[in-house]
Amino acid sequence: MHRTCAVIAALACFACNKDSSSGTRGSAPPPVESASKPGVCAAGGGQIADPAVAALFPRQAAGYCLDPNGETRVFGEGGKLSMDAICTEAFDGECEVYKGFGLKRVVQLRYVDGAGSPGSVEVYLSQFGSVDGAYAMFTKRVIADSDPLEAAPRKLSAGGAGALGTGRAYVWKGSHLAEIQYANEQETPAQMKASSERLLVPIATEIGQKLPGAAALPAAASNLPADKMVPMGILYLPKDLLGLEGAGAGAMGFYKDGEKRYRVLCAVRDDPEQAKDVIKTMSKVRGAAEEKGIGENAYRFVVQDKDGSKIEWVVARAGKTVLGIGDEEFIVQPGMAPAEHEKISLSREEKNARLKALVK
């Protein structure tokens, strides 16, 4: 496999290769070969050929520098490489995922160790057509179809939102997502973890500071309640919230209160009429029933998970915002006995009470 392909494939599996403390799954990322020699950073490091992003990256950090012998590769808008090349040379099977979130441009570059070790840091900076698209891609990488309670990277204070794992870091801000990977084939997993902290934190933090755009989360994500939220427990969906065609964009929060797990959804629209359209779409779910006394209008319904589990939701509208509380599909199993379900999920009354508190 082309080295670039191997690197981004490993990045795409960020949530598949967690620290041993959060449950390791999958194989280790492929090593990235370094040709650096001692003193390679003596002249200050390399230069970024693309003027549009040159100011966004530190030339040196933590003893590493931009590879003086490396190449800045630019895909898409304003680059020498086309969007088709992104599919064949960069994302290696993940191309359509990025495109689906509105990918416009990718810049790839590399840092090497000034001391001459085989360590290297690869950076892929993706620019999307919207803040929503970039943030959705960030949360997809963090969650990646895994339960964040069991397999979440650490929060990293960088940009608008950041995540740090062994050998990997993600930074989101505005319409940009930076994916950063450290590799050193001579290090043990414990050494890799220590090196990730030493190298990726300063590099990611400085990139996050320099990225353009606002650091504020999309409104739907920022309106999720912080109390009881699982660390790094936000998934942003750019369309079809709850898998319902026409429901539009929204945020999904993951929560734990004692032994009980649940999710909270939030969709914020430009005006109440648009929010009414969202709740109307949800009211059309087969078997949906109106709930009285919650917000301006509310409904309860059941959706079926991909494994056949039945996930109950209650949703309500207040002005231009739609909020909902539902079961945690990661723990609800097909055919689960009611008594077992009650131990790990909120009851109907508990859902109603919590939703009333959110929409009042």
Residue, then its C-alpha position, 0 to 999 in steps of 0.5 A: m500500500h502507498r505510505t499515504c494510504a496506509v497512514i490515512a487508513a490508520l487514522a480512519c480506524f482511530a476508534c478501532n485502536k484505542d489505548s489499552s486502558s479503554g479496550t484495545r481492538g484491531s491491529a496497531p497502526p502501520p509504521v511510518e518510515s522516517a529518513s531524518k538524520p540528526g540535525v535535520c531541524a537545525a535550519g528551522g525545518g521545512q517550508i509549506a508550499d501552499p500559502a493558503v495554510a502555511a501560517l497554520f502549522p508550527r515549523q518546529a514543536a517538541g524537537y520535531c520540525l516540518d520535514p525539509n525534504g518533504e512535500t506539501r500535498v494539496f488535494g481539491e480546491g486550489g491544489k495540484l491533485s484532484m478530488d479523484a486523487i483524494c480517493t485513490e491516494a489519500f483516504d483509501g476507501e474512506c473517500e465517500v465518507y468525507k465527501g458526504f460531509g462536504l469535503k472540499r480540500v485536503v493538505q498533507l504534510r509531515y514532521v520529523d525528529g530533529a534528533g534523527s529517530p525513526g519517529s514522524v508525525e503525519v498531518y492531514l488538514s481537511q476543509f469542508g463546505s460547512v462548520d456542520g460537515a467538519y464537526a460531524m466528521f470530527t465526532k464520527r472519528v471520535i465515536a466511530d460506531s463505538d460506545p464512548l463509555e467503553a472506547a473513547p479517546r481523551k479530551l484534548s483542549a485544542g481548537g473548538a474540540g480535540a481528542l487524543g489517543t495513543g499515536r493519534a489526535y484530532v482537532w476541529k475548528g470552524s470548517h476544518l478538521a486536522e488529523i494527526q498521527y505519530a508513528n515510531e516502529q521502534e517504540t513499545p505501546a507504552q513508549m508510544k503513549a508517552s510520545s503521543e503526549r509529548l509530541l501530539v499535544p503541543i502540535a495539535t494545540e498550536i494548530g488548533q489555535k491557528l485554525p480560522g473560524a469560530a471555536a463554538l460548537p454547532a447550536a445543537a451540540s452546545n445545547l445538549p445538557a452537560d450533566k451526566m454526559v459520558p466524556m467525549g459523548i457527542l455525535y453530530l449528524p448532518k442529516d436524517l436524525l434518528g435515521l429518519e429521512g427529512a429530520g435534518a441535522g442534529a446532535m446526539g449526546f450519550y449519558k450515564d446516571g448510576e446504572k442507567r444509560y440514555r441518549v439526548l438528541c437536540a435539533v436547532r432550526d432557524d425558526p419555530e416553523q422549521a422545528k415544527d417540520v422536524i417534530k412532524t417528521m418524527s410524529k409520522v414514525r409508525g406507532a407514534a403517540e402524542e404526549k401531553g404536557i411536555g413542551e409545545n408538542a411532544y411524541r413518543f415512538v419506537v425505532q428499531d436498531k440495526d440489530g433489531s433492538k427496540i429503542e424508545w424515544v420521547v421528543a418535544r419542541a420548544g420554540k425553534t428547538v427539538l429535544g428528545i430522550g431515548d434508550e441507549e442502543f449500545i446496551v439494549q438487546p433484542g428480546m431483552a426482558p422488561a425487568e432487565h431493560e428497566k435496570i439499565s434504561l430510563s422508565r417512561e416516567e423518568k424520560n418524561a420528567r427529564l424532557k420536561a426539565l429540558v424544554k421548560 
